[in-house]
């Protein structure tokens, strides 16, 4: 067998989230017994498109003896539905088209929600949710998902929506969302890679970063500005700072 590049998955680091499954266009990865596994060497092209989608950094590319990549075998594999059937879809959500079933955690399965109907507030002052997609946590979102392509993106610190009473109406409407905590979240190099992919591959239109006034929140803005620095494209970046009582303290352009 020839020497060539194929992926290897560190079972100890893998948490079975399934992000790599949806990132692999060839269907070369499946979740088996709660862990990501390489289904067959013949399905892996060795390009490593899945690497930046693993929040645990469990995937690497190595050069070893392996059966040749076989496009015809991949086509048959995908036509057969991959390694397993996809989980059932809640009726209120539209699952985004994917080249193969999503075999990982249902909570990380990309889904597009019907766009909210604009109109007056419902009786009792309730506001319609402006969330347009799932998932939203930055470790879980596929950075090139359809809901990011050409979109205005809001990158918000986890606490923001709890502090701002009309977050949906004033800030989320018309935007795709990603949330993160720059203090408590681990493996933030993955965040950086995903933000770069949103800019370069999904070609987002703009990035608005919304953080709390507390010092640790500044890490989220630093991630965004570093992503812009590394990206090939240029996008406008704006930062909004929110007080712990929900007031908007400041709004300024930081890039673009």
C-alpha positions as CSV (number, residue, x, y, z in Angstrom):
1,X,0.0,0.0,0.0
2,X,1.2,3.5,-0.7
3,X,2.3,6.0,1.9
4,X,-0.2,8.9,2.0
5,X,-1.8,11.3,4.4
6,X,-4.9,10.1,6.4
7,X,-6.5,11.4,9.6
8,X,-6.0,9.8,13.0
9,X,-8.4,10.4,15.9
10,X,-7.2,10.5,19.6
11,X,-9.9,8.5,21.4
12,X,-8.9,9.9,24.8
13,X,-9.5,13.5,23.7
14,X,-12.6,12.8,21.6
15,X,-15.8,13.6,23.4
16,X,-18.1,12.3,20.6
17,X,-19.6,15.7,19.8
18,X,-19.9,14.8,16.1
19,X,-18.7,18.1,14.6
20,X,-16.1,16.2,12.5
21,X,-18.8,14.0,11.0
22,X,-20.7,16.9,9.5
23,X,-17.4,18.5,8.4
24,X,-16.3,15.5,6.3
25,X,-17.8,15.7,2.8
26,X,-16.7,12.1,2.1
27,X,-18.5,10.5,5.0
28,X,-15.2,9.1,6.3
29,X,-16.0,9.6,10.0
30,X,-18.8,8.1,12.1
31,X,-19.6,8.1,15.8
32,X,-19.3,4.6,17.2
33,X,-19.8,3.8,20.9
34,X,-19.7,7.6,21.7
35,X,-16.4,8.2,19.9
36,X,-15.4,9.5,16.4
37,X,-13.9,6.7,14.2
38,X,-12.4,6.6,10.7
39,X,-14.8,4.4,8.8
40,X,-12.3,3.4,6.1
41,X,-9.0,4.7,4.7
42,X,-10.5,4.6,1.2
43,X,-13.0,7.3,2.2
44,X,-10.4,9.7,3.7
45,X,-8.7,12.1,1.2
46,X,-6.2,13.2,3.8
47,X,-6.8,16.9,3.3
48,X,-7.9,17.4,6.9
49,X,-11.0,19.6,6.4
50,X,-12.3,18.1,9.7
51,X,-9.4,19.3,11.8
52,X,-10.6,22.9,12.5
53,X,-14.1,21.6,13.4
54,X,-12.9,19.4,16.4
55,X,-13.4,21.4,19.6
56,X,-11.1,19.0,21.5
57,X,-8.2,19.0,19.0
58,X,-8.5,15.3,18.8
59,X,-7.8,14.9,15.0
60,X,-4.4,15.1,13.3
61,X,-3.2,14.1,9.9
62,X,-0.3,11.5,9.6
63,X,1.5,9.9,6.8
64,X,1.3,6.1,6.8
65,X,0.6,3.1,4.6
66,X,-3.0,3.2,3.7
67,X,-5.3,2.1,0.9
68,X,-5.7,4.7,-1.9
69,X,-8.5,7.2,-1.6
70,X,-11.3,6.0,-3.8
71,X,-13.8,8.6,-5.1
72,X,-16.1,5.9,-6.6
73,X,-16.3,4.1,-3.2
74,X,-17.1,7.4,-1.5
75,X,-19.9,8.0,-3.9
76,X,-21.4,4.6,-3.2
77,X,-20.9,5.1,0.5
78,X,-22.8,8.4,0.5
79,X,-25.5,7.1,-1.7
80,X,-26.0,4.3,0.8
81,X,-26.5,6.9,3.5
82,X,-23.1,6.6,5.3
83,X,-22.6,4.5,8.3
84,X,-26.0,5.0,10.0
85,X,-29.3,6.8,9.7
86,X,-29.7,10.3,10.9
87,X,-31.7,11.1,14.1
88,X,-35.2,12.3,13.8
89,X,-35.7,16.0,13.1
90,X,-38.0,18.1,15.3
91,X,-40.9,19.3,13.1
92,X,-40.3,23.0,13.8
93,X,-36.8,23.0,12.5
94,X,-35.5,22.6,9.0
95,X,-32.3,20.5,8.9
96,X,-29.7,22.1,6.5
97,X,-28.7,20.0,3.5
98,X,-25.6,18.0,4.2
99,X,-23.6,15.6,2.0
100,X,-24.2,12.8,4.5
101,X,-26.3,12.2,7.6
102,X,-25.2,13.9,10.8
103,X,-24.2,11.0,13.1
104,X,-23.1,12.9,16.1
105,X,-24.7,14.6,19.0
106,X,-28.2,15.9,18.0
107,X,-27.4,19.2,19.9
108,X,-24.7,20.0,17.4
109,X,-26.8,19.2,14.3
110,X,-27.1,22.3,12.0
111,X,-30.6,23.5,11.8
112,X,-32.3,26.6,10.3
113,X,-35.3,28.0,12.0
114,X,-38.2,29.7,10.2
115,X,-37.5,33.4,10.0
116,X,-39.6,35.3,12.6
117,X,-42.6,37.2,11.3
118,X,-42.2,40.9,11.9
119,X,-45.1,42.5,13.7
120,X,-46.3,44.1,17.0
121,X,-45.4,42.4,20.3
122,X,-47.7,39.6,21.3
123,X,-50.2,40.0,24.1
124,X,-48.6,40.5,27.5
125,X,-45.5,42.1,25.9
126,X,-43.9,38.9,24.8
127,X,-41.3,39.2,22.0
128,X,-40.8,36.8,19.2
129,X,-37.5,35.0,19.3
130,X,-35.1,36.3,16.6
131,X,-32.9,33.2,16.7
132,X,-32.6,31.9,13.1
133,X,-30.5,28.8,13.5
134,X,-29.0,26.1,15.8
135,X,-26.5,25.5,17.3
136,X,-25.1,28.8,18.6
137,X,-22.2,27.9,20.9
138,X,-18.9,28.7,19.1
139,X,-17.5,25.2,19.8
140,X,-20.5,23.6,18.1
141,X,-21.3,25.9,15.1
142,X,-20.0,24.7,11.7
143,X,-18.3,27.9,10.5
144,X,-19.3,27.4,6.9
145,X,-22.9,26.5,7.6
146,X,-25.5,28.1,5.3
147,X,-26.7,30.4,8.0
148,X,-23.3,32.1,8.1
149,X,-22.8,32.5,4.4
150,X,-22.9,36.2,3.5
151,X,-24.4,37.0,6.9
152,X,-24.1,39.7,9.4
153,X,-22.8,37.8,12.4
154,X,-23.2,38.7,16.1
155,X,-20.5,37.2,18.3
156,X,-21.8,37.6,21.9
157,X,-20.4,36.8,25.3
158,X,-22.5,34.2,27.1
159,X,-23.8,36.6,29.7
160,X,-24.9,39.4,27.3
161,X,-28.4,38.0,26.5
162,X,-29.1,37.6,30.2
163,X,-28.2,41.2,31.0
164,X,-29.9,42.9,28.0
165,X,-33.7,42.7,28.3
166,X,-34.5,43.3,24.7
167,X,-31.5,41.5,23.3
168,X,-33.5,39.8,20.5
169,X,-35.3,42.8,19.2
170,X,-32.4,45.3,19.4
171,X,-29.3,43.2,18.6
172,X,-30.1,39.7,17.3
173,X,-32.7,40.5,14.7
174,X,-31.4,39.9,11.2
175,X,-28.1,38.4,12.4
176,X,-26.6,35.0,12.7
177,X,-25.3,34.2,16.2
178,X,-22.3,32.7,17.9
179,X,-21.8,32.8,21.7
180,X,-18.7,32.1,23.8
181,X,-17.1,32.8,27.2
182,X,-13.6,34.1,26.8
183,X,-12.8,33.3,30.5
184,X,-14.3,29.8,31.0
185,X,-14.3,28.1,27.6
186,X,-11.3,25.9,26.8
187,X,-9.4,25.3,23.6
188,X,-10.0,28.7,22.3
189,X,-7.6,28.2,19.4
190,X,-10.5,26.4,17.8
191,X,-12.5,29.6,18.2
192,X,-9.9,31.5,16.3
193,X,-9.9,29.0,13.4
194,X,-13.7,29.0,13.2
195,X,-13.8,32.8,13.0
196,X,-11.2,32.9,10.3
197,X,-13.3,30.3,8.4
198,X,-16.4,32.4,8.7
199,X,-14.6,35.4,7.2
200,X,-12.7,33.6,4.4
201,X,-14.9,30.6,3.6
202,X,-18.4,31.6,4.6
203,X,-17.7,35.2,3.5
204,X,-19.6,36.8,6.3
205,X,-20.6,40.4,5.6
206,X,-19.8,41.9,9.0
207,X,-18.9,40.9,12.6
208,X,-20.4,42.6,15.6
209,X,-18.8,41.6,18.9
210,X,-20.9,42.2,22.0
211,X,-19.2,41.9,25.4
212,X,-19.9,42.7,29.1
213,X,-18.0,45.5,30.8
214,X,-16.1,43.0,33.0
215,X,-12.3,42.8,32.1
216,X,-12.4,39.1,31.2
217,X,-14.8,39.7,28.4
218,X,-12.2,41.6,26.4
219,X,-10.7,38.3,25.4
220,X,-13.6,37.8,23.0
221,X,-12.8,41.0,21.2
222,X,-9.1,40.0,21.0
223,X,-10.1,36.7,19.4
224,X,-12.2,38.6,16.8
225,X,-9.5,41.1,15.9
226,X,-6.9,38.4,15.7
227,X,-9.2,36.4,13.3
228,X,-9.5,39.5,11.1
229,X,-5.7,39.9,11.1
230,X,-5.2,36.3,10.0
231,X,-8.0,36.2,7.5
232,X,-7.5,36.8,3.8
233,X,-10.7,38.9,3.5
234,X,-11.5,42.1,5.3
235,X,-14.8,42.6,7.1
236,X,-16.0,45.4,9.3
237,X,-15.9,44.6,13.0
238,X,-17.8,46.6,15.6
239,X,-17.7,46.2,19.4
240,X,-20.5,46.8,21.8
241,X,-19.9,46.9,25.5
242,X,-22.8,46.2,27.9
243,X,-23.0,47.1,31.6
244,X,-24.0,44.4,34.1
245,X,-27.3,46.2,34.5
246,X,-28.0,45.8,30.8
247,X,-27.2,49.4,29.6
248,X,-25.2,49.9,26.4
249,X,-22.0,51.6,27.6
250,X,-20.3,52.0,24.2
251,X,-20.2,51.1,20.5
252,X,-17.2,51.5,18.2
253,X,-15.7,50.2,15.0
254,X,-12.5,48.3,15.6
255,X,-11.7,47.0,12.1
256,X,-12.7,47.2,8.5
